[in-house]
Amino acid sequence: MSEPSSPPVPAELVNAALRAAQNRGEDVADVPLIAIAEEAGVSRSTLLRRVGGSRRALDEAVRATGVDPGGRLPVRERSIRAGARLVSEQGLGSATLEAVAASAGCSVHSLYATFGGRDELLRAIFERYSPILDLEAALDGPEEDLAARVHGIHHLLGRGFGREPRVLPAMLADVFARPEGPTVDMLARFFFPRLLAGLGGWLAEEIAAGRVRDLPVPLLMQQLLGPLAVHFMLRPALERVPGVEFPDAEEVCSVFADAFLRTAAVPEGHSRPDHPNTTLEP
């Protein structure tokens, strides 16, 4: 017959431990039991009795809330890093909550407490390791001329594709493999609207100013991002083909940026027929 499991640690004692740690500026594991007992309004002996006689039980109850009681990084940070490594090395399907919890040294319950589920965990991983935050920061930065901005976006995306762990290529590979799968749903809910608002909004402004051809914004976004994405997705495989040689990544970004400008930018001295604020060359 198995031994009876220890009773759960009362929530008020867990909260008292968290408050005591915050007040002292220490990890929970470093806070003396007497200080936690004082915060909870009980004696040290009562505290020990109510947690089953073990300090370890209290620390584990704190960990189950998503807070690491010791000197390690918080559960959120450890799990994002661990999940990103799994996605990069083994593909998106490997990043189950069980696998991430095992790699991060936490419980599945802690992941639920921290993220609410796998979708939110993947969202946090993608936001951390994709270029979305850098792209939004660049578009919110000082104004640049069209060529400088286009080159900056391409180089930013090139660095994003080459960044380790390689989360962006792995997620895009899953999108191509399962165009109606959960990754597409997650990106459609959380990231495509942001991309349309940020990058799409900037392109719409350039169209309105007469600097970019009046084409549908989603198509311009594909023209801007697509060739570069395809190159970096295929580059690792094509580099193994005898006789195939590519320029370095920085030069590739410049080549694709110039190609976009040649096809999408309105040449200086020309105007679109519907844009009266620029002058046609004679």
C-alpha positions as CSV (number, residue, x, y, z in Angstrom):
1,M,0.0,0.0,0.0
2,S,1.4,3.4,-0.9
3,E,2.0,6.0,1.7
4,P,-0.6,8.8,2.1
5,S,0.4,12.0,0.3
6,S,1.2,15.1,2.3
7,P,-1.6,17.6,2.7
8,P,-1.5,20.6,0.4
9,V,0.2,23.7,1.8
10,P,-2.4,26.3,2.6
11,A,-2.6,29.2,0.2
12,E,-2.3,31.8,3.0
13,L,1.1,30.3,4.0
14,V,2.3,30.4,0.4
15,N,1.2,34.0,0.1
16,A,2.9,34.9,3.4
17,A,6.2,33.3,2.1
18,L,5.9,35.4,-1.1
19,R,5.2,38.6,0.8
20,A,8.1,38.0,3.2
21,A,10.5,37.4,0.3
22,Q,9.4,40.5,-1.4
23,N,9.7,42.6,1.7
24,R,13.2,41.3,2.3
25,G,14.3,41.4,-1.3
26,E,15.3,37.8,-1.2
27,D,14.4,34.5,-2.7
28,V,11.7,32.5,-0.8
29,A,14.2,29.8,-0.1
30,D,16.5,32.3,1.6
31,V,13.8,33.7,4.0
32,P,14.0,32.2,7.5
33,L,10.9,30.2,8.5
34,I,10.5,32.5,11.5
35,A,10.1,35.5,9.2
36,I,7.5,33.6,7.1
37,A,5.7,32.6,10.3
38,E,5.6,36.2,11.5
39,E,4.2,37.3,8.2
40,A,1.5,34.6,8.4
41,G,0.7,35.5,12.0
42,V,1.6,32.1,13.4
43,S,4.4,30.5,15.4
44,R,7.3,28.7,13.7
45,S,6.2,25.4,15.0
46,T,2.6,26.0,13.8
47,L,4.0,26.9,10.4
48,L,6.0,23.7,10.2
49,R,3.1,21.6,11.3
50,R,0.8,23.1,8.7
51,V,3.2,22.5,5.8
52,G,3.7,18.9,6.8
53,G,6.9,19.4,8.8
54,S,9.0,20.1,5.8
55,R,10.5,23.3,4.4
56,R,10.7,21.6,1.0
57,A,6.9,21.3,0.9
58,L,6.5,25.1,1.2
59,D,9.2,25.7,-1.5
60,E,7.4,23.3,-3.8
61,A,4.1,25.0,-3.2
62,V,5.7,28.3,-4.0
63,R,7.2,26.8,-7.2
64,A,3.7,25.6,-8.2
65,T,2.5,29.2,-8.4
66,G,5.1,30.0,-11.1
67,V,7.7,31.6,-8.7
68,D,11.0,29.8,-8.3
69,P,11.8,29.7,-4.5
70,G,15.5,29.5,-5.0
71,G,18.2,31.4,-6.9
72,R,17.3,30.1,-10.3
73,L,15.6,32.3,-13.0
74,P,11.8,32.5,-12.7
75,V,9.7,29.8,-14.3
76,R,8.6,32.1,-17.1
77,E,12.1,32.9,-18.2
78,R,13.4,29.3,-17.9
79,S,10.4,27.9,-19.8
80,I,10.7,30.4,-22.6
81,R,14.3,29.6,-23.1
82,A,13.7,25.8,-22.8
83,G,10.8,25.9,-25.2
84,A,12.8,27.9,-27.7
85,R,15.6,25.3,-27.7
86,L,13.1,22.5,-28.2
87,V,11.4,24.4,-31.1
88,S,14.8,25.1,-32.8
89,E,16.3,21.7,-32.4
90,Q,13.3,19.3,-32.7
91,G,10.5,21.3,-34.3
92,L,7.4,22.9,-33.0
93,G,5.6,19.7,-32.2
94,S,8.3,18.8,-29.6
95,A,7.4,21.8,-27.4
96,T,4.7,20.1,-25.4
97,L,4.1,21.4,-21.9
98,E,5.5,18.2,-20.5
99,A,8.7,18.5,-22.5
100,V,9.2,22.2,-21.7
101,A,8.5,21.5,-18.0
102,A,11.1,18.7,-17.9
103,S,13.7,20.9,-19.7
104,A,13.0,24.0,-17.6
105,G,13.0,22.1,-14.3
106,C,9.5,23.0,-13.3
107,S,6.1,21.3,-13.2
108,V,3.4,21.4,-15.8
109,H,1.2,23.0,-13.2
110,S,3.7,25.8,-13.0
111,L,3.5,26.4,-16.7
112,Y,-0.3,26.5,-16.5
113,A,0.0,29.0,-13.6
114,T,2.4,31.1,-15.6
115,F,1.0,31.0,-19.1
116,G,-2.4,29.6,-18.9
117,G,-1.7,27.0,-21.6
118,R,0.6,26.0,-24.5
119,D,-0.7,28.7,-26.9
120,E,0.4,31.5,-24.5
121,L,3.8,29.8,-24.0
122,L,4.4,29.6,-27.8
123,R,3.2,33.2,-28.1
124,A,5.8,34.3,-25.6
125,I,8.5,32.2,-27.3
126,F,7.7,33.6,-30.7
127,E,7.6,37.2,-29.4
128,R,11.0,36.8,-27.7
129,Y,12.9,35.1,-30.6
130,S,11.2,36.5,-33.7
131,P,12.0,40.0,-35.1
132,I,8.5,41.4,-34.3
133,L,9.6,43.5,-31.4
134,D,12.6,44.8,-33.2
135,L,10.5,45.6,-36.3
136,E,7.9,47.5,-34.2
137,A,10.7,49.5,-32.5
138,A,12.3,50.3,-35.9
139,L,9.0,51.5,-37.3
140,D,8.4,53.7,-34.3
141,G,11.9,55.2,-34.5
142,P,13.1,58.4,-36.2
143,E,11.8,59.0,-39.7
144,E,14.1,57.7,-42.5
145,D,14.0,58.0,-46.3
146,L,12.4,55.0,-48.0
147,A,15.6,53.4,-49.1
148,A,17.1,53.5,-45.6
149,R,14.0,52.1,-44.0
150,V,13.7,49.3,-46.5
151,H,17.3,48.3,-46.1
152,G,17.0,48.5,-42.3
153,I,13.9,46.2,-42.3
154,H,15.7,43.6,-44.5
155,H,18.8,43.5,-42.4
156,L,16.7,43.3,-39.2
157,L,14.8,40.3,-40.7
158,G,18.0,38.7,-41.8
159,R,19.3,38.8,-38.3
160,G,16.0,37.4,-37.0
161,F,16.3,34.4,-39.3
162,G,19.9,33.7,-38.3
163,R,19.3,34.2,-34.5
164,E,19.8,31.2,-32.3
165,P,17.8,29.4,-31.2
166,R,16.2,29.3,-34.7
167,V,12.6,29.8,-33.6
168,L,11.4,31.8,-36.6
169,P,12.4,29.3,-39.3
170,A,10.9,26.4,-37.3
171,M,7.6,28.2,-36.8
172,L,7.4,29.2,-40.5
173,A,8.2,25.6,-41.5
174,D,5.2,24.5,-39.4
175,V,3.0,27.1,-41.1
176,F,4.0,25.8,-44.6
177,A,3.5,22.2,-43.5
178,R,0.2,22.7,-41.8
179,P,-1.5,25.9,-43.3
180,E,-4.6,25.2,-41.2
181,G,-2.8,24.1,-38.1
182,P,-2.6,25.6,-34.6
183,T,0.5,27.7,-35.4
184,V,-1.3,29.6,-38.2
185,D,-4.2,30.2,-35.8
186,M,-1.8,31.5,-33.1
187,L,0.0,33.8,-35.6
188,A,-3.3,35.0,-37.0
189,R,-4.7,35.9,-33.6
190,F,-1.6,37.4,-32.1
191,F,1.0,38.5,-34.7
192,F,-0.4,39.0,-38.1
193,P,-2.7,41.9,-36.9
194,R,0.4,43.5,-35.3
195,L,2.4,43.1,-38.5
196,L,-0.5,44.6,-40.6
197,A,-0.8,47.5,-38.2
198,G,2.9,48.2,-38.0
199,L,4.5,47.3,-41.3
200,G,1.3,47.6,-43.2
201,G,0.5,51.0,-41.7
202,W,4.0,52.3,-42.7
203,L,3.5,51.1,-46.3
204,A,0.1,52.7,-46.5
205,E,1.7,56.0,-45.4
206,E,4.4,55.6,-48.1
207,I,1.7,55.0,-50.7
208,A,-0.2,58.1,-49.6
209,A,2.9,60.1,-49.8
210,G,3.5,59.0,-53.4
211,R,6.8,57.2,-52.6
212,V,5.5,53.6,-53.1
213,R,3.3,52.3,-55.9
214,D,-0.4,52.0,-55.1
215,L,-0.6,48.3,-54.7
216,P,-2.6,46.3,-52.1
217,V,-0.8,46.6,-48.8
218,P,-0.8,42.8,-48.1
219,L,0.8,42.2,-51.5
220,L,3.4,44.8,-50.8
221,M,4.2,43.2,-47.5
222,Q,4.7,39.8,-49.2
223,Q,6.9,41.5,-51.8
224,L,8.9,43.0,-49.0
225,L,9.2,40.0,-46.8
226,G,8.7,37.0,-49.0
227,P,11.9,36.7,-51.1
228,L,14.1,37.2,-48.0
229,A,12.1,34.6,-46.0
230,V,12.3,32.0,-48.7
231,H,16.0,32.5,-49.1
232,F,16.8,32.1,-45.4
233,M,14.4,29.1,-45.1
234,L,16.1,27.3,-48.0
235,R,19.6,28.5,-47.5
236,P,20.8,25.8,-45.1
237,A,19.7,23.0,-47.4
238,L,20.9,24.7,-50.7
239,E,24.3,25.4,-49.2
240,R,24.9,21.6,-49.2
241,V,24.4,21.4,-52.9
242,P,27.7,21.3,-54.8
243,G,28.3,24.4,-56.9
244,V,25.8,26.5,-55.0
245,E,27.4,29.5,-53.3
246,F,25.6,32.5,-51.7
247,P,26.9,35.9,-50.6
248,D,27.1,36.5,-46.9
249,A,23.8,37.3,-45.1
250,E,24.3,41.0,-45.0
251,E,24.9,41.2,-48.8
252,V,21.8,39.0,-49.4
253,C,19.7,41.5,-47.4
254,S,21.0,44.4,-49.4
255,V,20.3,42.6,-52.7
256,F,16.7,41.9,-51.8
257,A,16.2,45.4,-50.4
258,D,17.4,46.9,-53.6
259,A,15.1,44.6,-55.6
260,F,12.1,45.7,-53.6
261,L,12.9,49.3,-54.2
262,R,13.3,48.8,-57.9
263,T,9.9,47.3,-58.2
264,A,7.8,49.1,-55.6
265,A,9.3,52.5,-55.1
266,V,8.0,55.4,-57.3
267,P,11.1,56.8,-59.1
268,E,12.1,60.3,-58.1
269,G,10.7,63.0,-60.4
270,H,7.7,60.7,-61.3
271,S,4.3,60.7,-59.8
272,R,1.3,58.4,-59.7
273,P,-1.6,59.6,-61.8
274,D,-3.8,59.8,-58.6
275,H,-1.2,61.7,-56.6
276,P,-1.1,65.4,-57.4
277,N,1.6,66.4,-54.9
278,T,4.5,65.2,-57.1
279,T,5.5,66.3,-60.6
280,L,6.0,64.2,-63.7
281,E,9.2,64.6,-65.5
282,P,8.8,66.1,-69.0
